[in-house]
Amino acid sequence: MVAVLGIVQSGGDIWLVLAYTPGVMSAHFLVEYRTHFTNFHQLVIGGIGATEQLCLIMGTCSIALFF
């Protein structure tokens, strides 16, 4: 979450933080939610999982580094 807020240069704007939180935390939340109710830990739910989300964030950080 901190990396994403650094990329978008939120500047401590609470409304921007609240706007980005669901998108950034959704993959992790869905994995934990499913694990809690099914007692089966599966990292990918649908097309994107927590690992893919982290790779997208790291790739965006790398691109932002050069610009």
Biotite code that builds the C-alpha atoms (Angstrom):
import biotite.structure as struc

atoms = struc.array([
    struc.Atom([0.000, 0.000, 0.000], chain_id="A", res_id=1, res_name="MET", atom_name="CA", element="C"),
    struc.Atom([2.831, 2.366, 0.850], chain_id="A", res_id=2, res_name="VAL", atom_name="CA", element="C"),
    struc.Atom([4.519, 1.635, -2.486], chain_id="A", res_id=3, res_name="ALA", atom_name="CA", element="C"),
    struc.Atom([1.350, 2.401, -4.419], chain_id="A", res_id=4, res_name="VAL", atom_name="CA", element="C"),
    struc.Atom([0.788, 5.642, -2.506], chain_id="A", res_id=5, res_name="LEU", atom_name="CA", element="C"),
    struc.Atom([4.393, 6.596, -3.260], chain_id="A", res_id=6, res_name="GLY", atom_name="CA", element="C"),
    struc.Atom([3.870, 5.941, -6.966], chain_id="A", res_id=7, res_name="ILE", atom_name="CA", element="C"),
    struc.Atom([0.755, 8.093, -7.160], chain_id="A", res_id=8, res_name="VAL", atom_name="CA", element="C"),
    struc.Atom([2.362, 10.715, -4.899], chain_id="A", res_id=9, res_name="GLN", atom_name="CA", element="C"),
    struc.Atom([-0.612, 10.959, -2.566], chain_id="A", res_id=10, res_name="SER", atom_name="CA", element="C"),
    struc.Atom([1.047, 13.517, -0.308], chain_id="A", res_id=11, res_name="GLY", atom_name="CA", element="C"),
    struc.Atom([-0.944, 12.330, 2.699], chain_id="A", res_id=12, res_name="GLY", atom_name="CA", element="C"),
    struc.Atom([-4.338, 13.014, 1.113], chain_id="A", res_id=13, res_name="ASP", atom_name="CA", element="C"),
    struc.Atom([-6.694, 10.768, 3.097], chain_id="A", res_id=14, res_name="ILE", atom_name="CA", element="C"),
    struc.Atom([-9.297, 10.643, 0.301], chain_id="A", res_id=15, res_name="TRP", atom_name="CA", element="C"),
    struc.Atom([-6.703, 9.330, -2.150], chain_id="A", res_id=16, res_name="LEU", atom_name="CA", element="C"),
    struc.Atom([-5.618, 6.723, 0.402], chain_id="A", res_id=17, res_name="VAL", atom_name="CA", element="C"),
    struc.Atom([-9.221, 5.618, 0.877], chain_id="A", res_id=18, res_name="LEU", atom_name="CA", element="C"),
    struc.Atom([-9.767, 5.480, -2.890], chain_id="A", res_id=19, res_name="ALA", atom_name="CA", element="C"),
    struc.Atom([-6.753, 3.235, -3.569], chain_id="A", res_id=20, res_name="TYR", atom_name="CA", element="C"),
    struc.Atom([-7.089, 0.894, -0.569], chain_id="A", res_id=21, res_name="THR", atom_name="CA", element="C"),
    struc.Atom([-9.813, -1.426, -1.947], chain_id="A", res_id=22, res_name="PRO", atom_name="CA", element="C"),
    struc.Atom([-7.989, -1.960, -5.224], chain_id="A", res_id=23, res_name="GLY", atom_name="CA", element="C"),
    struc.Atom([-4.637, -2.648, -3.627], chain_id="A", res_id=24, res_name="VAL", atom_name="CA", element="C"),
    struc.Atom([-5.862, -4.860, -0.804], chain_id="A", res_id=25, res_name="MET", atom_name="CA", element="C"),
    struc.Atom([-8.624, -6.769, -2.633], chain_id="A", res_id=26, res_name="SER", atom_name="CA", element="C"),
    struc.Atom([-6.573, -9.763, -3.809], chain_id="A", res_id=27, res_name="ALA", atom_name="CA", element="C"),
    struc.Atom([-5.109, -10.345, -0.349], chain_id="A", res_id=28, res_name="HIS", atom_name="CA", element="C"),
    struc.Atom([-8.493, -9.907, 1.324], chain_id="A", res_id=29, res_name="PHE", atom_name="CA", element="C"),
    struc.Atom([-10.216, -12.381, -1.018], chain_id="A", res_id=30, res_name="LEU", atom_name="CA", element="C"),
    struc.Atom([-7.549, -15.048, -0.436], chain_id="A", res_id=31, res_name="VAL", atom_name="CA", element="C"),
    struc.Atom([-7.808, -14.656, 3.347], chain_id="A", res_id=32, res_name="GLU", atom_name="CA", element="C"),
    struc.Atom([-11.632, -14.621, 3.239], chain_id="A", res_id=33, res_name="TYR", atom_name="CA", element="C"),
    struc.Atom([-11.791, -17.833, 1.247], chain_id="A", res_id=34, res_name="ARG", atom_name="CA", element="C"),
    struc.Atom([-9.196, -19.528, 3.466], chain_id="A", res_id=35, res_name="THR", atom_name="CA", element="C"),
    struc.Atom([-11.149, -18.633, 6.591], chain_id="A", res_id=36, res_name="HIS", atom_name="CA", element="C"),
    struc.Atom([-14.434, -20.149, 5.412], chain_id="A", res_id=37, res_name="PHE", atom_name="CA", element="C"),
    struc.Atom([-13.197, -23.165, 3.421], chain_id="A", res_id=38, res_name="THR", atom_name="CA", element="C"),
    struc.Atom([-10.021, -24.068, 5.346], chain_id="A", res_id=39, res_name="ASN", atom_name="CA", element="C"),
    struc.Atom([-8.308, -24.365, 1.956], chain_id="A", res_id=40, res_name="PHE", atom_name="CA", element="C"),
    struc.Atom([-5.563, -21.900, 1.073], chain_id="A", res_id=41, res_name="HIS", atom_name="CA", element="C"),
    struc.Atom([-5.551, -21.100, -2.643], chain_id="A", res_id=42, res_name="GLN", atom_name="CA", element="C"),
    struc.Atom([-3.471, -18.153, -3.831], chain_id="A", res_id=43, res_name="LEU", atom_name="CA", element="C"),
    struc.Atom([-5.347, -17.424, -7.063], chain_id="A", res_id=44, res_name="VAL", atom_name="CA", element="C"),
    struc.Atom([-9.048, -16.661, -7.055], chain_id="A", res_id=45, res_name="ILE", atom_name="CA", element="C"),
    struc.Atom([-10.204, -15.826, -10.540], chain_id="A", res_id=46, res_name="GLY", atom_name="CA", element="C"),
    struc.Atom([-7.583, -14.444, -12.899], chain_id="A", res_id=47, res_name="GLY", atom_name="CA", element="C"),
    struc.Atom([-5.366, -12.577, -10.476], chain_id="A", res_id=48, res_name="ILE", atom_name="CA", element="C"),
    struc.Atom([-4.110, -13.542, -7.059], chain_id="A", res_id=49, res_name="GLY", atom_name="CA", element="C"),
    struc.Atom([-2.042, -11.965, -4.331], chain_id="A", res_id=50, res_name="ALA", atom_name="CA", element="C"),
    struc.Atom([1.256, -12.907, -6.000], chain_id="A", res_id=51, res_name="THR", atom_name="CA", element="C"),
    struc.Atom([0.262, -11.465, -9.364], chain_id="A", res_id=52, res_name="GLU", atom_name="CA", element="C"),
    struc.Atom([-0.935, -8.294, -7.683], chain_id="A", res_id=53, res_name="GLN", atom_name="CA", element="C"),
    struc.Atom([2.426, -7.862, -5.959], chain_id="A", res_id=54, res_name="LEU", atom_name="CA", element="C"),
    struc.Atom([4.233, -8.411, -9.269], chain_id="A", res_id=55, res_name="CYS", atom_name="CA", element="C"),
    struc.Atom([2.098, -5.714, -10.896], chain_id="A", res_id=56, res_name="LEU", atom_name="CA", element="C"),
    struc.Atom([2.875, -3.291, -8.068], chain_id="A", res_id=57, res_name="ILE", atom_name="CA", element="C"),
    struc.Atom([6.614, -4.027, -8.279], chain_id="A", res_id=58, res_name="MET", atom_name="CA", element="C"),
    struc.Atom([6.547, -3.610, -12.064], chain_id="A", res_id=59, res_name="GLY", atom_name="CA", element="C"),
    struc.Atom([4.794, -0.281, -11.707], chain_id="A", res_id=60, res_name="THR", atom_name="CA", element="C"),
    struc.Atom([7.379, 0.791, -9.131], chain_id="A", res_id=61, res_name="CYS", atom_name="CA", element="C"),
    struc.Atom([10.144, -0.132, -11.579], chain_id="A", res_id=62, res_name="SER", atom_name="CA", element="C"),
    struc.Atom([8.531, 1.877, -14.370], chain_id="A", res_id=63, res_name="ILE", atom_name="CA", element="C"),
    struc.Atom([7.990, 4.843, -12.046], chain_id="A", res_id=64, res_name="ALA", atom_name="CA", element="C"),
    struc.Atom([11.668, 4.668, -11.082], chain_id="A", res_id=65, res_name="LEU", atom_name="CA", element="C"),
    struc.Atom([12.743, 5.551, -14.635], chain_id="A", res_id=66, res_name="PHE", atom_name="CA", element="C"),
    struc.Atom([10.213, 8.340, -15.116], chain_id="A", res_id=67, res_name="PHE", atom_name="CA", element="C"),
])
